[in-house]
Amino acid sequence: MPVDSEIRKIIARNGNIKIDDMMLQVLSTNPSSYYQKQDKLGLLGDFTTAPEISQLFGEIIGLWVIDQWYKIGSPPKINLVELGPGQGTLMKDLLKVAKLVPEFYNSLNIQLIEINTHFRSKQTSNLKSYNLSIEHHSSIESMSELPSIIIANEFFDAMPIKQYIKNQDIWYESTLIIDPNDDQIKFNKIGINNNLQDYLQQAHPNAYNGAIIEESYKSLELIRAISTHLLQCGGSGLVIDYGYDIDPLNRRRNQYNPTLQAIKNHQYHPLLETLGEADLSAHVDFHALKTVAKNIGLKTGEVQTQQNFLIDNGILLRSQTLQNKLPPIEADIIARQVDRLISSDNMGSLFKVLCLTSK
């Protein structure tokens, strides 16, 4: 059943649908959901992620992964995990670097968290030349209990969110309804329980009337599962996504805007138009992820920009080495790719990086 029709059935049955439940229907819950049926990324898809922009992205992640392996004691067997690997591009570029350190390379057990059967097949095909053990899982909980290095690049932004809106000093939860006048799906709001009301009032003292908060309980569950695995088995985690690192108590008035968006054919798309046909995502609350990981007992670095992370791990040196070996036209392509990854006008500042390590 098309996603739009399923959402309309839920609204007819319940009177409304909450934003997180809508996102689950649109993105993952049934065979018609966006991430279940999607079979293209990059220029042929709706959006392009960093690994499709340049091989250097995956190579720099590879250098970081090798460094983490050394730091956790060079275990003889380790899970290398990627959440939402797409076509396997990042992992493919990462493993090129991994082969330079045979002891590390031979320790690898590749674990890919993927719900899309099209992408599972592409990942297997793209990685078959490496002759490594590759396992697919639908969730982090089913991974092998080994020391692990876990990578989540542009994964958390697709986690369902709840939206809360403040009106006349009272918080409400955003929902969707069907307008009886024109049969269109539109935004509405419902009341929330007293405990949640008190929490939001205390946690966001600077919120004004009209302010919108987005909270992803699914993201918190996921970072909790990742952190628990790392605490018990040892290892490191890397989260890269567009988002923000803001303590709610210090949040300013201009930082209470909605970030939920739809992308189709590499352009912003009307959010409620053709539900299920466009990608939905929201900015990631890195402060919340970091707080959960710390509370479980992990060591977390400061949240960095993607620009600083890639530069600190050698992308400028690596790109210059490549450019020196190439004719001017190809060298210019490399330079423009790197600029897109690290420039503040492109992905450099918007995208953030959180590193997690077991102590």
C-alpha positions as CSV (number, residue, x, y, z in Angstrom):
1,M,0.0,0.0,0.0
2,P,1.4,3.5,-0.9
3,V,2.7,5.3,2.2
4,D,0.3,8.3,1.7
5,S,-2.7,5.9,1.8
6,E,-1.4,4.2,4.9
7,I,-1.0,7.5,6.7
8,R,-4.5,8.6,5.8
9,K,-5.8,5.3,7.2
10,I,-4.0,5.9,10.5
11,I,-5.4,9.4,10.7
12,A,-8.9,8.2,9.9
13,R,-8.6,5.6,12.6
14,N,-6.9,7.7,15.3
15,G,-7.9,11.3,14.4
16,N,-4.2,12.2,13.8
17,I,-0.7,10.9,13.4
18,K,2.3,12.1,15.4
19,I,5.4,13.3,13.5
20,D,7.6,10.4,14.6
21,D,5.0,7.8,13.6
22,M,4.6,9.6,10.2
23,M,8.3,9.4,9.7
24,L,8.4,5.7,10.5
25,Q,5.7,5.1,7.9
26,V,7.5,7.2,5.3
27,L,11.0,6.0,5.8
28,S,11.2,2.4,7.1
29,T,8.1,0.6,8.4
30,N,6.7,-1.2,5.3
31,P,7.8,-2.3,1.8
32,S,6.6,1.0,0.3
33,S,8.7,3.1,2.7
34,Y,11.4,5.3,1.3
35,Y,14.4,3.4,2.6
36,Q,12.9,0.0,1.9
37,K,12.4,0.6,-1.8
38,Q,15.2,3.1,-2.6
39,D,17.8,1.7,-5.0
40,K,19.9,4.7,-6.0
41,L,22.2,7.3,-4.3
42,G,24.4,10.1,-5.6
43,L,23.5,11.9,-8.9
44,L,20.9,9.3,-9.8
45,G,19.2,9.4,-6.5
46,D,17.6,12.2,-4.4
47,F,20.7,13.2,-2.4
48,T,24.5,12.8,-2.4
49,T,26.5,11.9,0.7
50,A,30.1,12.6,1.4
51,P,31.5,9.3,0.3
52,E,29.9,9.8,-3.2
53,I,31.6,13.3,-3.4
54,S,35.1,12.1,-3.0
55,Q,37.1,8.9,-2.2
56,L,39.1,11.0,0.2
57,F,36.3,11.0,2.7
58,G,36.4,7.2,3.1
59,E,40.2,7.2,3.1
60,I,40.4,9.7,5.9
61,I,37.8,7.7,7.9
62,G,40.0,4.7,7.2
63,L,43.0,6.4,8.8
64,W,40.9,7.3,11.8
65,V,39.7,3.7,12.2
66,I,43.2,2.3,12.1
67,D,44.3,4.8,14.7
68,Q,41.4,3.8,16.9
69,W,42.4,0.1,16.5
70,Y,45.9,0.9,17.8
71,K,44.4,2.9,20.7
72,I,42.2,0.0,21.9
73,G,45.2,-2.4,21.9
74,S,45.2,-3.8,18.4
75,P,42.8,-6.7,19.1
76,P,43.2,-9.7,16.8
77,K,39.5,-9.7,15.9
78,I,37.3,-6.7,15.6
79,N,33.9,-5.7,14.3
80,L,34.1,-2.8,11.7
81,V,30.5,-1.6,11.7
82,E,28.7,0.8,9.4
83,L,25.1,2.0,9.9
84,G,23.2,2.6,6.7
85,P,26.1,1.9,4.3
86,G,24.2,2.8,1.1
87,Q,26.0,1.3,-1.8
88,G,29.1,0.5,0.3
89,T,31.2,3.4,-1.1
90,L,32.5,4.6,2.2
91,M,33.5,1.1,3.3
92,K,35.1,0.4,0.0
93,D,37.3,3.5,0.2
94,L,38.1,2.8,3.9
95,L,39.2,-0.8,3.1
96,K,41.7,0.5,0.5
97,V,43.5,2.2,3.3
98,A,43.0,-0.7,5.7
99,K,45.0,-3.0,3.4
100,L,48.1,-0.9,4.0
101,V,48.1,-2.3,7.6
102,P,47.8,-6.1,7.1
103,E,47.5,-7.0,10.8
104,F,44.6,-4.6,11.1
105,Y,43.0,-5.7,7.8
106,N,43.1,-9.3,8.8
107,S,41.4,-8.6,12.1
108,L,38.3,-7.2,10.4
109,N,34.8,-8.7,10.6
110,I,32.6,-6.3,8.5
111,Q,29.1,-5.8,10.0
112,L,26.7,-3.7,8.0
113,I,23.4,-2.4,9.5
114,E,21.0,-2.2,6.5
115,I,17.3,-2.7,6.0
116,N,17.3,-2.2,2.2
117,T,17.6,-5.4,0.2
118,H,18.7,-3.5,-2.9
119,F,21.6,-1.9,-1.0
120,R,22.5,-5.1,0.7
121,S,23.1,-6.6,-2.7
122,K,25.1,-3.6,-3.9
123,Q,27.2,-3.6,-0.8
124,T,28.1,-7.3,-1.1
125,S,29.0,-6.7,-4.8
126,N,31.1,-3.6,-4.1
127,L,33.1,-5.3,-1.3
128,K,33.5,-8.8,-2.6
129,S,37.0,-8.2,-3.9
130,Y,38.3,-7.7,-0.3
131,N,37.6,-11.3,0.7
132,L,36.6,-10.3,4.2
133,S,33.8,-11.7,6.4
134,I,30.7,-9.5,5.7
135,E,27.5,-9.8,7.7
136,H,24.3,-7.9,7.3
137,H,22.1,-7.0,10.3
138,S,18.8,-5.1,10.7
139,S,19.8,-3.7,14.1
140,I,22.9,-2.9,16.2
141,E,21.8,-5.4,18.9
142,S,22.4,-8.5,16.7
143,M,26.1,-7.7,16.1
144,S,28.9,-10.1,17.2
145,E,30.2,-9.4,20.7
146,L,33.6,-8.3,19.7
147,P,35.5,-5.1,20.2
148,S,34.0,-2.8,17.6
149,I,34.6,0.4,15.7
150,I,31.2,1.8,14.7
151,I,30.6,4.4,11.9
152,A,27.4,6.3,11.4
153,N,27.7,8.7,8.5
154,E,24.4,10.6,7.7
155,F,22.4,8.0,9.6
156,F,21.0,9.7,12.6
157,D,19.4,12.5,10.6
158,A,16.8,10.0,9.3
159,M,15.7,8.9,12.8
160,P,12.1,9.8,13.6
161,I,11.6,12.9,15.7
162,K,8.8,14.4,17.8
163,Q,8.0,18.0,17.4
164,Y,6.8,20.1,20.3
165,I,5.5,23.7,19.8
166,K,4.9,26.3,22.5
167,N,1.7,28.3,22.4
168,Q,0.5,30.7,25.1
169,D,3.2,29.4,27.4
170,I,2.0,25.8,27.0
171,W,3.8,23.0,25.1
172,Y,1.9,20.9,22.6
173,E,2.9,18.0,20.4
174,S,2.7,18.5,16.6
175,T,0.5,16.1,14.7
176,L,-0.9,15.7,11.2
177,I,-4.6,15.6,10.4
178,I,-6.7,15.6,7.3
179,D,-8.4,18.9,6.7
180,P,-12.1,18.1,6.0
181,N,-12.4,21.2,3.8
182,D,-9.9,20.1,1.1
183,D,-8.9,16.6,2.1
184,Q,-5.2,17.7,2.4
185,I,-2.9,16.4,5.2
186,K,-1.9,19.4,7.4
187,F,-0.2,20.1,10.7
188,N,-2.1,20.3,14.0
189,K,-1.3,19.9,17.7
190,I,-2.5,18.0,20.7
191,G,-1.9,18.4,24.5
192,I,0.8,16.4,26.3
193,N,0.9,14.9,29.8
194,N,1.9,16.9,32.9
195,N,5.3,15.2,33.4
196,L,6.4,16.0,29.8
197,Q,5.0,19.5,30.2
198,D,7.1,20.1,33.3
199,Y,10.2,18.6,31.7
200,L,10.0,20.9,28.6
201,Q,9.3,24.0,30.7
202,Q,12.4,23.3,32.9
203,A,14.7,22.1,30.1
204,H,14.0,25.0,27.8
205,P,13.6,28.1,29.9
206,N,14.4,30.4,27.0
207,A,11.8,29.1,24.6
208,Y,9.3,31.7,23.3
209,N,5.7,31.3,22.2
210,G,5.9,29.8,18.7
211,A,9.2,28.0,19.5
212,I,9.6,24.4,18.2
213,I,11.6,21.6,19.8
214,E,12.6,18.5,18.0
215,E,13.5,15.4,20.0
216,S,14.4,12.0,18.6
217,Y,13.8,9.2,21.1
218,K,14.8,6.7,18.5
219,S,18.2,8.4,18.2
220,L,18.7,8.2,22.0
221,E,17.8,4.5,21.9
222,L,20.3,3.9,19.2
223,I,23.2,5.8,20.8
224,R,22.4,4.0,24.1
225,A,22.7,0.6,22.2
226,I,25.9,1.7,20.6
227,S,27.4,3.0,23.8
228,T,26.4,-0.1,25.8
229,H,28.0,-2.4,23.2
230,L,31.2,-0.3,23.3
231,L,31.3,-0.3,27.1
232,Q,30.9,-4.0,27.3
233,C,33.0,-5.1,24.3
234,G,35.4,-2.1,23.9
235,G,36.0,0.0,20.9
236,S,35.1,3.4,19.3
237,G,32.2,5.1,17.5
238,L,32.1,7.9,15.0
239,V,28.9,9.9,14.3
240,I,28.9,12.3,11.3
241,D,25.8,14.3,10.4
242,Y,24.4,17.7,10.0
243,G,23.2,19.0,13.3
244,Y,23.9,21.1,16.4
245,D,25.6,20.9,19.8
246,I,23.6,23.2,22.1
247,D,22.9,22.8,25.8
248,P,19.1,23.4,26.1
249,L,19.7,25.7,29.1
250,N,21.8,28.0,26.9
251,R,19.6,27.8,23.8
252,R,18.9,31.2,22.4
253,R,15.6,32.4,21.0
254,N,16.7,32.1,17.4
255,Q,17.6,28.4,17.9
256,Y,14.0,27.1,18.3
257,N,13.2,26.5,14.6
258,P,12.0,23.3,12.9
259,T,14.6,21.5,10.8
260,L,12.4,18.6,9.5
261,Q,12.8,18.6,5.7
262,A,12.1,16.6,2.6
263,I,14.6,16.2,-0.3
264,K,13.8,14.9,-3.7
265,N,16.0,15.1,-6.8
266,H,18.6,17.0,-4.9
267,Q,16.2,19.8,-4.0
268,Y,14.0,20.7,-1.1
269,H,10.5,19.3,-1.5
270,P,7.2,20.3,0.1
271,L,7.2,18.3,3.3
272,L,3.7,16.8,3.1
273,E,3.5,16.4,-0.6
274,T,3.7,12.8,-2.0
275,L,4.7,11.2,1.4
276,G,7.0,8.3,0.8
277,E,8.4,9.7,-2.5
278,A,11.0,12.0,-0.9
279,D,13.7,11.6,1.8
280,L,12.8,13.1,5.2
281,S,15.5,14.2,7.7
282,A,16.1,16.5,10.6
283,H,19.1,18.0,12.2
284,V,20.8,15.9,14.8
285,D,21.0,17.0,18.4
286,F,24.6,16.1,19.1
287,H,24.4,17.5,22.7
288,A,21.7,14.9,23.5
289,L,23.8,12.0,21.9
290,K,26.9,13.1,23.7
291,T,25.1,13.3,27.1
292,V,23.6,9.8,26.8
293,A,27.0,8.3,25.8
294,K,28.7,10.0,28.8
295,N,26.1,8.9,31.2
296,I,26.6,5.3,30.1
297,G,30.3,5.6,30.8
298,L,32.0,6.3,27.5
299,K,34.6,9.0,26.8
300,T,33.4,11.5,24.3
301,G,35.5,14.1,22.5
302,E,34.2,17.6,21.9
303,V,31.8,17.8,19.0
304,Q,33.8,19.0,16.0
305,T,32.9,20.4,12.6
306,Q,33.5,18.1,9.7
307,Q,36.0,20.6,8.4
308,N,38.1,20.4,11.5
309,F,37.8,16.6,11.7
310,L,38.9,16.0,8.1
311,I,41.7,18.5,8.3
312,D,43.0,17.1,11.6
313,N,43.1,13.7,10.1
314,G,45.0,14.7,7.0
315,I,42.7,15.4,4.1
316,L,44.6,18.4,2.9
317,L,47.9,16.5,2.8
318,R,46.3,13.5,1.1
319,S,44.5,15.7,-1.5
320,Q,47.7,17.6,-2.3
321,T,49.6,14.4,-2.7
322,L,47.0,13.2,-5.2
323,Q,46.9,16.5,-7.0
324,N,50.7,16.6,-7.5
325,K,50.4,13.3,-9.5
326,L,47.5,14.4,-11.7
327,P,47.1,16.6,-14.8
328,P,45.7,20.1,-14.0
329,I,42.1,19.2,-15.0
330,E,41.9,16.2,-12.7
331,A,43.7,18.0,-9.9
332,D,41.1,20.7,-10.0
333,I,38.4,18.1,-9.6
334,I,40.0,16.8,-6.5
335,A,40.4,20.4,-5.1
336,R,36.7,21.1,-5.7
337,Q,35.6,17.9,-4.1
338,V,37.6,18.6,-1.0
339,D,36.3,22.1,-0.9
340,R,32.8,20.8,-0.9
341,L,33.6,18.5,2.1
342,I,35.4,21.1,4.2
343,S,34.4,24.6,3.2
344,S,32.2,26.5,5.6
345,D,30.0,27.4,2.7
346,N,29.3,23.8,1.9
347,M,29.4,20.8,4.3
348,G,32.4,21.9,6.5
349,S,30.5,23.8,9.2
350,L,27.0,22.3,9.0
351,F,28.2,18.8,9.5
352,K,29.4,17.8,12.9
353,V,31.5,14.9,14.2
354,L,31.2,13.1,17.5
355,C,33.8,10.5,18.6
356,L,33.1,7.9,21.3
357,T,35.6,5.6,23.0
358,S,35.4,3.0,25.7
359,K,37.6,4.1,28.5
